[in-house]
Amino acid sequence: MMKAWTLAARPEGLPQSEHFALVEQPLPELDEGQVRVVNRWLSVDPYMRGRMNDVKSYVPPFQLGEPMQGGAIGEVVESRADAIPVGTLVSHMAGWRDEAVLPAQHVQPLPELGVDPQAFLGQFGMPGMTAYYGLLQIAEAKAGDTVFVSAAAGAVGSTVVQIAKAKGMTVIGSAGGAEKCAWVRELGADAVIDYKAGRSVVEALGEVAPEGIDVYFDNVGGDHLDAALAHARLHARFAICGMIDVYNDAKPTSLKYLARLIGNRVRIQGFIIADFKDHSGFYRDMATMLREGTLKREETVFEGLERTPEAFLALFSGGNKGKMLVRL
């Protein structure tokens, strides 16, 4: 029997434990071309909050009473697919459960890069790709640019900081609390704003970037986006990958500095990782940075399938440093 978390009810505002239900379901016998995977690691990510709403978006909503989905790393324990033999470690999207039966084309064997398997849910997976493509392709960041990164202690933001430094940029990160800010400095950030310190982000950013910023990598929205608009230089580029500040709140970002887009010709572009299909350059570049010692990885790990909702909800209170994971 498979154990899986389902969405029991659609939340309004911040989800609570009663919105989730752990159920048991039988797994089918394998058909030709299928594999059975026992999950070892699960990913929880802020974007999953949007899938709890019954609205049209770039990914379909979770269905009530059905197993939820998310990134996972597992081991193939039964196979009727010649290309995916038993014992293969794979990544897939049948998370929030302990095992799954999947078509072989829905699992990807892990590349041989010399990193821990769970890294493919973080720095070498979707969050790392988001950081890489958002910074270098969407924002077109280049050596000499001043880059402002919100949620710089998170899975995506911490990778943005390190890639930007490796590529010769000046980096300003924002994080909540002294411990996280200290870690962002260890990653190489030239300045760090503690958004929990009581000062407005607009004021703090103006102090550490008196000449403005060229690039803003947005994971937060809210007052961070306002601050970036207030201090955007001529032809600044904003890569918008997430707005965790507003996921549980219907109140929109104020955008009170939006008019600065006009005179400063600021470009703001949202993106999702599905926009990028060929990841060979990403793996090659990240593997080079890893060998050169310019990448560090941090993980916050919750133990056991039963704690998956707890790990997910902790994302919205700043409970993670680096990638939030569940180990089974």
VENMO-V339895 format. One record per residue. BURIAL is I if it has 16 or more other C-alpha atoms within 10 Angstrom, else O. D_CENTER is the distance of its C-alpha to the mean C-alpha in Angstrom with 1 decimal. Layout:
[[BURIAL D_CENTER] [BURIAL D_CENTER]]
//
This chain:
[[O 30.4] [O 26.6] [I 25.0] [I 22.1] [I 20.5] [I 21.4] [I 21.0] [I 24.4] [I 24.4] [I 22.3] [I 21.4] [O 22.4] [O 20.4] [O 18.5] [I 18.8] [O 21.2] [O 22.2] [O 24.8] [O 22.4] [I 21.5] [I 24.1] [I 24.3] [O 26.7] [O 28.5] [O 29.1] [O 31.1] [O 29.7] [O 31.7] [O 33.7] [I 32.3] [O 33.5] [O 34.0] [O 30.8] [I 28.6] [I 27.1] [I 26.5] [I 23.5] [I 23.2] [I 19.7] [I 19.1] [I 15.4] [I 13.1] [I 9.4] [I 8.7] [I 5.8] [I 7.0] [O 7.9] [I 10.3] [I 12.4] [I 13.5] [I 14.7] [I 17.0] [I 19.0] [O 21.8] [O 21.1] [O 20.8] [O 17.4] [O 15.7] [O 15.2] [O 18.1] [I 18.2] [I 18.5] [I 22.2] [I 24.1] [O 25.4] [O 23.5] [I 21.0] [I 17.4] [I 15.0] [I 11.7] [I 10.8] [I 13.5] [I 15.7] [I 19.4] [I 22.9] [I 25.3] [O 28.4] [I 30.4] [I 30.5] [I 32.6] [I 30.8] [O 32.5] [O 29.5] [I 27.4] [O 29.7] [I 29.6] [O 27.7] [I 25.0] [I 21.5] [I 19.1] [I 15.6] [I 15.6] [I 14.3] [I 17.0] [I 15.1] [I 16.4] [I 19.7] [I 21.6] [I 22.9] [I 23.1] [I 25.5] [I 24.0] [I 25.4] [I 25.2] [O 23.5] [O 20.5] [I 19.7] [O 19.0] [I 20.7] [O 18.7] [O 19.8] [O 22.1] [O 20.4] [O 21.6] [O 18.4] [O 17.8] [I 16.8] [I 13.7] [I 12.4] [I 11.8] [I 9.0] [I 7.4] [I 9.1] [I 11.2] [I 9.0] [I 6.5] [I 3.9] [I 7.5] [I 9.0] [I 7.0] [I 8.3] [I 11.5] [I 12.6] [I 11.6] [I 13.6] [I 16.4] [O 17.0] [I 16.1] [I 17.1] [O 19.6] [I 19.3] [I 22.2] [O 24.1] [O 25.7] [I 23.2] [I 22.1] [I 18.3] [I 17.0] [I 13.3] [I 12.3] [I 10.3] [I 11.3] [I 11.2] [I 7.6] [I 5.5] [I 4.9] [I 8.2] [I 10.2] [I 9.9] [I 11.0] [I 13.8] [I 15.0] [I 15.1] [I 16.8] [I 19.3] [O 20.0] [O 20.9] [O 23.2] [I 21.6] [I 22.2] [I 19.0] [I 18.9] [I 16.0] [I 15.8] [I 15.1] [I 17.0] [O 19.9] [O 22.0] [O 20.3] [I 16.8] [I 18.6] [O 20.7] [I 17.9] [I 16.4] [I 20.0] [O 20.3] [I 17.5] [I 19.9] [I 19.1] [I 22.5] [I 22.2] [I 20.0] [I 20.3] [I 20.4] [I 19.7] [O 21.3] [O 24.5] [O 26.2] [O 26.4] [O 25.0] [I 22.1] [I 24.4] [O 27.1] [I 25.0] [I 23.4] [I 26.9] [O 28.3] [O 25.9] [I 25.8] [O 29.4] [O 29.4] [I 26.2] [I 22.9] [I 22.5] [I 18.7] [I 16.2] [I 12.5] [I 11.5] [I 8.6] [I 11.5] [I 14.6] [I 17.7] [I 19.8] [I 17.4] [I 17.8] [I 21.4] [I 21.8] [I 20.3] [I 22.8] [I 25.5] [I 25.2] [I 24.3] [I 26.8] [I 28.6] [I 26.5] [I 23.2] [I 20.1] [I 17.0] [I 13.8] [I 12.2] [I 8.7] [I 8.4] [I 11.3] [I 10.6] [I 14.2] [O 15.8] [I 14.1] [O 16.9] [O 19.5] [O 21.6] [O 22.6] [O 21.4] [I 20.4] [O 23.9] [O 23.7] [O 27.0] [O 26.7] [O 26.0] [O 29.4] [I 28.5] [I 26.8] [O 30.3] [O 32.2] [O 29.4] [O 28.3] [I 24.6] [I 22.3] [I 19.2] [O 17.2] [O 14.3] [O 12.6] [O 10.5] [I 10.0] [O 13.1] [O 15.1] [O 15.3] [O 17.4] [O 18.8] [O 16.5] [O 19.6] [O 19.4] [I 15.8] [I 16.9] [O 20.2] [O 18.9] [I 16.4] [I 19.1] [O 21.5] [I 19.5] [O 19.2] [O 23.0] [O 23.8] [O 22.1] [O 19.8] [I 16.5] [O 15.9] [O 13.5] [I 13.2] [I 12.3] [O 13.2] [I 15.0] [I 16.8] [O 19.7] [O 20.8] [I 20.0] [I 21.7] [O 19.2] [I 16.2] [I 16.6] [O 17.2] [I 13.9] [I 12.1] [I 14.4] [O 14.0] [I 10.5] [I 12.8] [O 15.3] [O 13.4] [O 14.1] [I 11.6] [I 12.0] [I 9.5] [I 7.7] [I 9.1] [I 11.3] [I 14.5] [I 17.4] [I 20.2]]
//
